[in-house]
């Protein structure tokens, strides 16, 4: 095997979708050979860029591009303290780029390196949100017209920003600013929304909902049990990672399928809920766990316990990152569903070769490697932006600060 080494690692930040995306380009000793990876931690992107440029790049120059496993293990251990979102995203950018290179060298798409297709298309779900039930329904109908059959339904951004039909919140004097929400109003609104969807649209649509870890343990149990009547495809992130043991209580008292994991960064967060079969879908954000190398192992572990994959796919994930996890979707026998935020024209300009969706199924380009390229000149048209962090500063009705 010809010796091909890492010559340089470059990092780009671009915002074609209004989110700061971190793209890693691993350049090799072969002038025209490079790989791309996603290292997007959009809320702390500068920290990720620094970790790659100041620490990983100097450490990896001259290493063989073939040794993906050893490089991943070396990166993971090189900081001594590990399993955090900043460093895991830095690892992910390099890791996915190396898989991209390996696929290009083999002349195969990455899923072929994993063992080939387990299906031809990737079922995806979209988000229908709005400030009123009517707005949500309109979004649902629009997605159905495009062929989508799985839709996550929300109203009022996780319990806040309701219109006049929902009770107004009352705050104490001198309450600080923030993204306020009422747990009681939130739960009532979702039950009414789901009832309206089933009444108006019917049962030939798979619907889901994301609690976003915003309820107490008791409220979570009561809320999930109340949603049983509407037969959701799954309820997402009912609990925070720190409370995963409570999934045992949920599992014992509800038949609603449970999805969990977009905030997971540590193996012990997901192992317990999977091996005890307390959840039905694993929802890790691939770059937050370190890229394709660990995600393949998570998928295989989940397969043994009949837990399906539903990787996190928000719009603060680059098309490179989306395509990378779709290679796992194609290959994994325990694939369940793929979250998908869609690509706008600017993203497609910056990232040629984006996956395409037809009839509710996503399809990869089948080019060697990950299959998505990166136009550096086009990316410059969409420089990093000062993002709105407002939704992160969540507060209960009385002003108590809580996690989003």
N, C-alpha and C positions, 0 to 999 in steps of 0.2 A: 504494500500500500504506500502510495506516494506521501511523503511528509508535507503536510500543509499546516501552517501555523497561523496563529492570530497575530496580525500586524498592528492593528489599532482597533480601538472601540470608541465610536462617536455617539453622542447623545443629542437628540433633537427634541424640542418642545414646540408643538403647534396646536392651534385651537380652531380647526375648521367647523366644529360642531358647538362652539361656545364652551368647551371644556379643555383644559390644558392636558394634552396627550403627550406622553413621554415615549419616544421611539428610539430603540437602540440599534445601531448598525455595527456589526462585527466585520471588519475588513481583514482579509487574509493575505498570505504570501502569494496567492494567485491573483493578479491584478484585477480581473473581472469577477472574482468570486467573493460574495459577501452574504451575510444573513441578517434578517431583521427580527426584532423581538419587541414585545410590549412591556414597558415598565411603568405603566400609568398608575400613580397614586396621586390623583389630581389635586387633592387638598394639601399635599405636602411634596409637590413635585420637585421643588428646589433641593430638598434633602436627598431625594433619590438620585438626581443628577450629580450631586456632589459625591455620593457614595460610589457611583459608577466611575466618574472621571478621576477622583482622587485616590480611590482604593482598589477597585476591581481591575480597571484598565492596566495600571502598572504591574499588578500581580499576574495578569494573564497574558501579557505580551510574550510571544514566543511559544506558548503552549500549543499542542496539537489540537486541531479542531475536532478530531475524531473522538477524543476522550471526554465525552459529555458527562458521563456519570462521575468520573473523578474530579472534573472541573466543578461540577455542582457541589459535591461533598466538600471540596476545598474551599469554595466560596462560602458555604454555610458555616464552616468552622473557623474561618479566618478572622472573624470579629470577636470570637469567644462567646459573647452574648448573642443570642440568635432568636429566630422565630418572631420577628416583628415586621410590620408592614413596610417600613422604609427599606430595610435590607432585603426582605423577601422580594419586593418589586425590583430592586437592583439585580438580584439573582435571576429573576424571571426574564428580564430583558436580554441578558446574555444567553440564558438557557434556550429560550425560544429561537434566538438567532442561530445558535449552533445546530438545532434541529433543522432549521431552514437550510443551512449550509449542507448538512448531511443529506437532505432530500435532493438538493441540487446536484450534489456529487453522484448520487445514485440514479439520477434521472427519474425520480419518483415523487409523487406527493407524500407528505409526511404520514398520512394514514396508511399508506402501503408499507412503510417501514414498521408500523405497529402491527401489521398482519392483515391489512386490507379492510374492505368495507363489510360492515354488518347490516347495512341498509343503503338505499340509493339516495334518499333525501333526508333532511334533518327537520323534524317538526319544530316550529318556533312559536312563541307566544309574544303578543304585544301588550302595551299598557293602555287602558282606556281610563282617563282621568277627566275630571271636570269639577266645576263649582256647584253643580246641581245634578240631580238624577237625569234630567233631560239631556244635559251636556254629555254625561257619561254614555247614555244610550245612543246618542248620535255618533259618538266615537266608536262604539261597538258596531253599529250598523256599517259604518265606513270601513272598518277592518274586515267585517264579514264579506262585504262587497269585493274586497281584495283577495278573499280566499282564506283568511285566517279563521281557525276553528278553536284556538286556545287564546283566551284574553284575560289579563289580570285587571280587575276592576277596583277603582279607587275613587274617592270623592273628597276634595278639600285637603289634599296633601297631608295624609296621615293624621287627620283629626283636627286640622286648623283651617282657617280661611273659608269658613262656611258662608253660604249666602243667608239671606234673611229668613229662610224657612227653618233654619236650625237655631236653637236657643243661643242667645248672645252670652259671652263669657263676662263675668264680673271680676275685676282685679282689685287688689288692695291699693290703698294710697301709695304713691311713690313706687309703684311696681316697675322694675327695670324693663327695658325693651327686650324683645325676643320673639321666637316663633311659638306662640301660645297654642295650647290645645286642651280640650276637655275630653277626658277618657269616656265619660258617660255619653256625651253627645256623639262622640266618634263611634262608639259601639252601636248606638241606636241608629245612626245614619247608615252604617254598613248593612245592618239587618234589613232596613227599609229598602236600600238600594238593591240588595240581592233578591228580595221579594219582588221588586218591580221588574228586574231583569228576567226572572223566571216566569213572571206573569205575562210580560209583553213579548219577550223573545222566545221563551220556551226552554226546552231541555236538550236540544240538539247543539249545544254550545258548551264547551268546557270553560268554566270560569274559576279564577283563583283570586286570592287576596293576600296582601303583605301587611302584617301587623306592625312590622318594623320595630319589634321589641319594646313597644310603648305602653304595655299594660302591666299591672301587678300580676302576681301568680294566680291569685283567685279570680281576678277579672279575665285573665287569659283563658282559664278553664271554662268559665261561664260563657264567654264569648264564642269560643270554638264549638262548644256543645250547641249553642243557639244556631250556629251556621250549618250544623249537620243537615237540617231539613232541605237545604239548597244544593246538596251534593257537590261541593266544590272539588275541583281536580286536586288542589292542595291549598293549605293555608301556610303562608311563608313566614319564617323568622318570628315565631310566636314568642320566643324568649331570647334573652341576651346570652352570649357565650358563657358568661359567668354562672348562668343558671341552668346549664344543660341537664343537670340531674333531675330537674322537675319534668323533663320530657317523659320520664317514667310514669308520672301521675297522669299526664295528658294521654299517653298511649293506653293506659289502663281504663280510661274513662271516656274516650271518644274514638269513633271509627273514621273521623276525617283524616285524610292523608296529610302528613306533616312534612314540610320542606324546611331545611335549616342549613346555614353555613356561610353566608356571604361575608361575615366578619371574622371567620375562622382564620387564624394565622399559625396555630400550633397543633401538632398532630393529636395531642391528648384532648383537644376540644372536639374532634370529630370521631375518634376511635370509640369512645364510650357509647355515644348515641347510635352509632352504626352497629357495633357488635351486639348490643342489646336490642336492636331492631326497634328503637323508640321513634325513629323517623323513617320516612318512605323515600325522600329525595335529598341528595346532598347538593348544597348550593354554593360551594366555594368559589371565590373570585380567583382565577388561576394565577394572576400575577401576585396576589397577596399570599399565596402559599408557596411561591417560588418558581412557577412556570410549569412546563409540560412534564418534566422529569418527575416531580413529586405527584402531579395530578394523575399521571398514568397509574401510579401506585395506589392513590386514593380510590380511583375507579375500580381497580382490581380488588382491593380490599372490600369495597362496597358490594361488588358482584357476589362475593361469598355469602353475604347476608341479605340478598335480595333488595338492596337499596339502590335506587336508580339515580342517575346523574341529571342535574338541572343547573348547570354552571351559570354563575352570575354574569349577565350580559347587558349592563347599563350603557348609556351613551358616553360615560367617561371611561370607556374601554376603546382602544384604537382598533381599526379594522384588522390590523395585524393580530392583535390579541383575540379578537372575535374569531378570525379564521383559524388561529391555532387551536382554540378549544373546539371548533367545529370538526377538526381532524379527529379529535378524541370522540366527538359525537358519532362520527361515521363508523369508527372502529369499535366502540365499546358495546358489548352485547347488552349491558344494563343501562343503556341510554334511556332517559325518560322524556325530557323536553328541553329546549334551549330558549332562554330569555333573549330577546332581540329588540334593540331600540331603533333599528333602521339606519340607513346611511343617507345623508343629504348630498347634494351635488358637490359641495366643497370637499367633503370627505372622499368622494369618489375621484375627484381631481387629484387630491394629494396622495391617495392610496389606490393606484390602478390595480384592478384585479379583485375588488371587493366581492365577497360572496353575494349571490343574487337570490331573490325569493320569488317563487312561483307557486301559486295555489297553497300558500301556507307552509311550504317546504323550502329550506335553504339549500343551495348548491354551491360547491366550491369550484374554483377555476380548473382544477386538476393539473395545474402547472407543477413542475418539480418544486419541492420544498413546501413552505406554507402557502405560496401561491399569490401573495399580495406584495406589491412593490411599494416604493416610497419615492415621491417626486420632491427632491429637496428644494427646488426652485419654487414649486407651487406652495410648499409648506411655508415659505417665507411670507407669503401673502396673508397668512393667518398666524401672526405672532402670539406669544403668550398673553393672556389677559388677566386683569384683576377680577377674580371670580367673586360672586356673591355668596358669602358664607352664612347668610342669615338663617337658613333652615337648620343649620347646625346648632343654633343657640335655642334649644327647645326648652319650654317652661310649661309647667302645669298652670291651671287657672289661677292659683294663688301666688304665682311667681317663682315656685321652686324650680331650680335648674335641674333638668334631666337629660339623659343622653338621647341623641336623635335615633 
